[in-house]
Every structure is written in C-alpha cells, then in structure tokens.
Amino acid sequence: MTQLIKTQSLLIISTWALLVFIFCFNFANSISIYEELKSYGLPMGLLPKGVTNYTLDDESGKFEVYLDQPCNVKFESELHYETNVTGRLSDGQIGNLTGISAQDLFLWFLVRGIRVDMPSSGLVHFDVGVVDKQFSLSWFEIPLDCVAAERPQVDFDDGRLVKNILLAEGADKEPADGARGVM
C-alpha cells in the first residue's frame, strides 16, 4: 500500500513538473510577430497594431498573421490590411505577400513584396508589380493603429488593370455602337 502511495505521489509530482516545464518553455519562446520582423532586419511597423495571432515556419520563413478585422493605416499614402496576411520572411524582405494593398493617386495596388535594402538608405520598397513604391523607413518604426475598413477595390494586380475605370457619367451602359471602354 505504501509503495502504491509513493508511486502515485511520484506520478503526480512528475506530471506537475512536466506541465510547469512546458508552460515556462512556451512562455520563454513566445515572441511577437513584431519582434520576428525585427530579427529579419525589417521594421516592426510593417504590420499594424492588432495582430491577434500568427504562425511562422522557422525553416522556410512562411508566415501567416491574423487581425481582428480588415483595416487601414494612413501615412502620406494609405495601406490596407486584410484579416489574414501571408508571406515568406527572409533577411530584409518579405516575399510572396498577400493581404496588403497600397493606395497611390487614388488607385489601389496589391503589394507582392516588401524589402529594406539598407537601413541607412531610410527607405522601404513595396513591390506592387508595376513599380517599386518607396516609403520612408521612419513611418514603420513602430506598429500603428489600424482603423477598421472595408476591402478596397484593387485597381492593379502585378501591373495588370483588374477593373475598368469609368470616367464618364453613365459609362456603365454599353455604348450604342457596341464599343467597350478598355484601358
């Protein structure tokens, strides 16, 4: 009987020790996505405040970030973040990016990649397919508040127009001669 009590006590103590170890290990190794960005040589403010969770594969650099809702951050330009942002982290850049759009001159472009060549340059480059949009690195030093916003109608994807921009009033009707407005 005493042997049984000793065995049960040892089992309970071992279980508690294992749970404490797992908790401490997970707590010590859980760093934020913002710190992950920094460890890849990227500014923490590339993602807005409000990230609820993220996954990161350390070997491939593939990540997925989750936000509560789609939202916008406004600088001189405006960035839109979907509820899920995915990509591949590597030194000084994010490739295969989805879930971020950038506005320029009232047009929205899907952002396919982000890179910082040299921090001393003071620039962050956004690959929007058509051009390389440059922003001041200082805008991204800290994560900014993100205001809830609906998904914008994206105008360009990898340099291709994805919707017709209708300039004339009533241009939603097909012209009588059957011609269509194509840009």
Secondary structure, DSSP 8 states (H G I E B T S, - for coil): -HHHHHHHHHHHHHHHHHHHHHHHHHHHH---HHHHHHHTT--GGGS-S-EEEEEE-TTT-EEEEEESS-EEEESSSEEEEEEEEEEEEETTEEEEEEEEEEEETTEEEE--EEE-S-GGGTEEEEE-SSSEEEEEGGGGSS----EE-------EETTEE-S----STTTTS--TT------
